[in-house]
Amino acid sequence: MYGWIWRHLPGNVWVKALLSLVLVVAAVYMLFQYVFPWAEPLLPFGDVTVDEGMPAGR
């Protein structure tokens, strides 16, 4: 997949590297702005199994 993207980007190696960096930054931005907030309520991060009544070290 990455080879296909690299071959289809225009320009020389430096232009392709810059465009690749822009694509990665755009993908990370989309994940943090749209995908992660949407998926967060569906994930069990709030389901803790630690008992609050037990003192530490026992």
C-alpha positions as CSV (number, residue, x, y, z in Angstrom):
1,M,0.0,0.0,0.0
2,Y,2.8,2.5,0.9
3,G,4.6,1.7,-2.3
4,W,1.5,2.4,-4.3
5,I,1.1,5.7,-2.6
6,W,4.8,6.6,-3.1
7,R,4.6,5.7,-6.8
8,H,1.6,7.9,-7.4
9,L,2.8,11.0,-5.6
10,P,4.1,13.7,-8.0
11,G,7.6,15.1,-7.9
12,N,11.1,14.0,-6.9
13,V,12.1,12.3,-3.7
14,W,12.0,15.5,-1.5
15,V,8.5,16.5,-2.8
16,K,7.3,13.0,-2.2
17,A,8.7,13.0,1.3
18,L,7.0,16.3,2.1
19,L,3.7,15.1,0.6
20,S,4.0,11.9,2.6
21,L,4.5,13.9,5.8
22,V,1.5,16.1,5.0
23,L,-0.6,12.9,4.4
24,V,0.5,11.4,7.8
25,V,-0.2,14.7,9.6
26,A,-3.7,14.9,8.0
27,A,-4.4,11.3,8.9
28,V,-3.4,11.8,12.5
29,Y,-5.5,15.0,12.7
30,M,-8.6,13.2,11.3
31,L,-8.1,10.4,13.9
32,F,-7.8,12.8,16.8
33,Q,-10.6,15.1,15.7
34,Y,-13.2,12.7,14.5
35,V,-12.5,9.0,15.0
36,F,-11.2,8.9,18.6
37,P,-13.9,11.2,20.0
38,W,-16.6,9.1,18.3
39,A,-15.1,5.8,19.5
40,E,-14.3,6.8,23.1
41,P,-17.8,6.2,24.5
42,L,-17.8,2.7,23.0
43,L,-14.5,1.7,24.7
44,P,-14.4,0.3,28.2
45,F,-11.8,2.7,29.7
46,G,-14.2,3.8,32.5
47,D,-14.8,0.3,33.7
48,V,-12.2,-0.1,36.4
49,T,-12.0,-3.1,38.6
50,V,-10.0,-1.7,41.5
51,D,-11.8,-2.0,44.8
52,E,-11.7,1.4,46.6
53,G,-12.2,-0.3,50.1
54,M,-8.9,-2.1,50.1
55,P,-5.9,-0.2,51.6
56,A,-2.7,-0.1,49.5
57,G,-0.1,-2.8,50.1
58,R,-2.5,-5.6,51.1
